[in-house]
């Protein structure tokens, strides 16, 4: 919890880069994601071909988004960084800080793949 509330400008000091990086399978899909995301993936697989479904990290978006992409689901915990813990701990560093989890979410939704595929 404390690392997620860390101001993004100090993340490198504490070597916090786990928000965007994670282990991937050989095809580039995410190895470890929250259980709820796996439930959505399983439900989609009942209706659509598995080759049409991908669960990936932000760094792998360009491998999976393209002209045929119709829907992108995003999972985020506290994407705006405005929970009690985030406000208390992050703002110890000043009122103008952006918590690490909010910075990572902003980075995700502003990913160039969303613009190039007209999914915005």
Secondary structure, DSSP 4 states (H G I P E B T S, - for coil): -TTTTSBGGGTTTTT--TTT---B-TTS-BS---HHHHHHHHHHHHHS-GGG-----GGGHHHH-STT--------SSTT--SHHHHHHHGGG-TT--BHHHHHHHHHHT-HHHHHTT--
